[in-house]
Amino acid sequence: MRRGRRRWIAGAAVAVLLIAAVVVTAVAFPSVAATTCPGCYGLERLQPGVYAEPGLPPDRRRQVSEVVEQANKRVRDFFGGRKSSPDLLVCLSDDCYRRIGGGRERGIAVLNRSVMLSPRGVDPVIASHEMTHVELHARLDGAEVPQWFDEGLAVLVSDDPRYLAPTGDRCLLDSRQPLPVTLDEWLRAASADPQTYAKAACQVSRWVGTNGGKEAVRTLVERLSAGQPFPDLQMPAG
């Protein structure tokens, strides 16, 4: 009887700890909790892997579906297929985005597993940018790349006109200064100067253009995932 009671108490203690952990996660990291359980945050499933706030009129539902389709195509075409299938949480109101833990960004990749889009990010450029982060890390299989490469590649795949010229040498802004390597360095630099994205995109697009195009990226990622170190890819200023 006593042994059974001890087991019951131990089980109850574990349950309490698990519940506490869930509550802490939901309060401190709502974006993580929302991507784990979109329905818990009031989102409804529009199609496999795509969730949005409920009650959207048909034209807005079509908008979301078209954005997702176009963004998926950009990522798939660049990488020659897909290894990732992130859930997308799409908000068309600021209240919805705040509720799932979003901030002032247009979109964000959460734990390299899911993507959240704000009302200002429901377009193929922002969606494919964030989906590129997820796809890249799925292919890296735990290997790391400098943050400037991660962001510059996402700009290139998404074909973001804010940071890339439409044709030729696609650099809109060049720089001979070293680019941010860590996430913290990147966040500080990009907050101070949003054109840090253009500098990173310039480096990546030039390297891709002089090394065989998309296939060069795929080969690089395969080598990195096999354990090879990240090489020096920075190109001289043009």
C-alpha positions in Angstrom: 0.0 0.0 0.0 2.8 2.4 0.9 4.8 1.5 -2.2 1.7 2.1 -4.3 1.1 5.4 -2.6 4.7 6.5 -3.2 4.4 5.6 -6.9 1.2 7.6 -7.1 2.8 10.6 -5.4 5.8 10.4 -7.7 3.6 10.1 -10.8 1.6 13.1 -9.6 4.7 15.1 -9.1 5.9 14.3 -12.6 2.6 15.3 -14.0 2.7 18.6 -12.1 6.2 19.4 -13.4 5.1 18.6 -17.0 2.1 20.9 -16.7 4.3 23.6 -15.2 6.8 23.2 -18.1 4.0 23.6 -20.6 2.6 26.7 -18.9 6.0 28.3 -18.7 6.6 27.6 -22.4 3.3 29.0 -23.4 3.9 32.2 -21.3 7.6 32.7 -22.0 7.8 31.3 -25.6 4.3 31.6 -27.1 5.7 31.3 -30.7 7.1 27.9 -29.8 3.9 26.8 -28.2 1.8 28.1 -31.1 3.8 26.2 -33.7 3.4 23.1 -31.6 -0.4 23.5 -31.2 -1.8 26.1 -33.6 -5.3 25.2 -32.7 -4.6 26.1 -29.1 -4.0 29.7 -30.2 -7.2 29.9 -32.2 -5.8 29.1 -35.7 -7.6 26.8 -38.0 -6.2 24.4 -40.6 -6.6 25.7 -44.2 -4.7 22.9 -45.8 -2.0 20.4 -44.7 0.7 22.3 -42.8 -1.0 25.7 -43.2 -2.9 27.4 -40.4 -4.6 30.8 -40.3 -6.9 32.7 -38.1 -10.5 31.6 -38.4 -13.3 33.3 -40.3 -11.3 34.5 -43.3 -13.4 35.3 -46.3 -12.8 33.2 -49.5 -10.6 35.8 -51.2 -8.2 35.9 -48.2 -8.1 32.2 -47.9 -7.2 32.1 -51.6 -4.5 34.7 -51.0 -2.9 32.6 -48.3 -3.0 29.4 -50.5 -1.4 31.2 -53.5 1.3 32.7 -51.3 2.2 29.3 -49.9 2.2 27.7 -53.3 4.4 30.3 -54.9 6.8 30.4 -51.9 7.1 26.6 -51.9 7.9 26.7 -55.6 10.7 29.2 -55.2 12.3 27.0 -52.5 11.7 23.8 -54.4 13.1 25.1 -57.6 16.3 26.5 -56.0 17.1 23.4 -54.0 16.0 20.9 -56.6 13.3 19.5 -54.3 12.4 19.7 -50.6 13.7 18.0 -47.5 11.7 20.2 -45.1 7.9 20.6 -44.6 7.5 23.4 -42.1 4.1 24.2 -40.7 3.1 27.8 -41.6 1.1 29.9 -39.2 -0.4 32.8 -41.1 -1.9 35.9 -39.5 -3.8 38.5 -41.4 -4.4 40.7 -38.3 -2.0 42.2 -35.8 -4.0 40.8 -32.9 -3.6 37.3 -34.3 0.2 37.8 -34.7 0.7 39.2 -31.3 -1.3 36.3 -29.8 1.0 33.7 -31.3 4.1 35.5 -30.0 5.0 37.6 -33.1 6.7 41.0 -32.9 7.4 43.7 -35.4 9.0 41.4 -38.0 7.2 40.4 -41.2 7.9 36.8 -40.7 10.1 34.4 -38.7 11.3 30.8 -38.8 10.8 29.2 -35.4 13.4 26.7 -34.3 14.1 26.0 -37.9 10.9 23.9 -37.9 8.0 26.2 -38.5 7.3 29.6 -40.1 5.1 32.4 -38.8 3.9 35.2 -41.1 2.6 38.5 -40.0 0.0 40.5 -41.9 2.9 42.4 -43.6 4.6 39.1 -44.5 1.8 37.3 -46.4 3.6 37.4 -49.8 5.9 35.0 -51.6 9.1 36.9 -50.9 8.8 36.9 -47.1 7.3 33.4 -47.0 10.0 31.8 -49.2 12.7 33.7 -47.2 11.7 32.1 -44.0 11.1 28.7 -45.6 14.6 28.9 -47.0 16.0 29.1 -43.5 14.1 25.9 -42.6 15.1 24.1 -45.8 18.8 25.0 -45.5 19.0 23.8 -41.9 17.2 20.6 -42.7 19.8 19.9 -45.4 22.7 20.9 -43.1 21.7 18.2 -40.7 23.3 20.0 -37.7 26.2 21.7 -39.5 26.5 25.4 -39.2 27.0 28.3 -41.6 27.8 32.0 -40.9 24.6 34.0 -40.3 25.5 36.3 -43.2 25.4 33.2 -45.6 22.1 32.0 -44.1 20.4 35.4 -44.6 22.0 36.2 -47.9 20.9 32.8 -49.3 17.4 33.4 -48.1 17.3 36.8 -49.9 18.6 35.2 -53.0 16.1 32.3 -53.0 13.2 34.6 -52.2 14.4 37.0 -55.0 13.8 40.0 -52.7 13.8 43.2 -54.8 14.6 45.3 -51.8 18.1 43.8 -51.6 18.8 42.5 -55.1 19.0 44.0 -58.6 16.7 42.2 -61.1 19.5 41.1 -63.6 23.2 41.0 -64.1 25.4 41.6 -61.1 22.6 41.6 -58.6 24.4 43.6 -55.9 22.6 46.7 -54.9 25.0 47.4 -52.1 28.6 46.2 -51.7 30.9 46.3 -48.8 34.5 45.2 -48.0 33.7 44.9 -44.3 33.4 41.5 -42.7 29.7 40.4 -42.3 28.1 39.2 -39.1 28.9 35.5 -38.4 26.7 34.8 -35.3 23.0 35.3 -34.9 23.5 37.9 -32.1 26.0 39.8 -34.3 23.5 39.7 -37.2 20.6 41.0 -35.2 22.6 43.9 -33.9 23.9 44.8 -37.3 20.6 44.4 -39.1 18.8 46.4 -36.5 21.3 49.3 -36.9 21.4 49.0 -40.7 18.7 47.0 -42.6 20.9 47.1 -45.7 23.0 44.5 -44.0 20.7 42.1 -45.9 21.7 43.6 -49.2 25.4 43.2 -48.3 25.0 39.6 -47.5 22.8 39.0 -50.5 25.6 40.6 -52.7 28.2 38.2 -51.3 26.1 35.1 -51.7 24.7 36.0 -55.2 28.2 36.7 -56.5 29.6 33.5 -55.1 26.7 31.5 -56.6 27.1 33.3 -60.0 30.8 32.5 -60.3 30.6 28.9 -59.0 28.0 27.3 -61.1 24.7 28.6 -59.9 22.2 26.7 -57.7 24.1 23.5 -57.9 27.1 25.1 -56.2 24.9 25.8 -53.1 23.6 22.2 -53.1 27.1 20.8 -53.3 28.4 23.1 -50.6 25.5 22.1 -48.3 26.2 18.4 -48.9 29.9 18.9 -48.0 29.0 20.8 -44.9 26.5 18.2 -43.7 29.3 15.6 -44.2 31.4 17.4 -41.7 33.6 19.7 -43.9 34.3 23.2 -42.5 32.7 26.2 -44.0 35.1 27.7 -46.6 35.9 31.4 -47.1 33.2 32.4 -49.6 33.4 36.1 -49.4 34.0 37.7 -52.7 36.0 40.9 -53.4 34.0 44.0 -53.9 33.1 44.6 -57.5 
